[in-house]
């Protein structure tokens, strides 16, 4: 049986959730989910160039989720509670994972977004045990949305 979250983990979980509700971060998250569909380093830089509002949005989203996942990976947040209530980070990872290896190589940082990646891998295993087929369905949906976005951009 899984352990119960501690009071401290519950309090931190609520703080992490409340940070997601901040207006500018909410705006960045909405933009990211609707517009970030890069599959190469070059596409990523074109979509969200540093110094632009979209670049700021991407930085806010990945910075938030990397930090939240670091808290999770270090055991400060309770895995099951986080996974039951915070699936958005997995969607962010799915949108980023094609370009992360290119960014790691470009910036000579093999640990770039490693907390997000580790949490997403654990979430996938956790979800596969509880809802087989859900991850595959989610990935199919993301691919369909990317195809629509690319078709609309042409």
DAWO-V230073 format. One record per run of one state. SS is the DSSP state (H for helix, E for strand, - for the rest). FROM is the first residue (numbers start at 1). LEN is the number of residues. If there is no record, write none. Layout:
BEGIN
SS_FROM_LEN / SS_FROM_LEN
END
This chain:
BEGIN
-_1_6 / H_7_14 / -_21_2 / H_23_13 / -_36_5 / H_41_7 / -_48_5 / H_53_21 / -_74_5 / H_79_7 / -_86_2 / H_88_19 / -_107_7 / H_114_17 / -_131_3 / H_134_20 / -_154_1
END
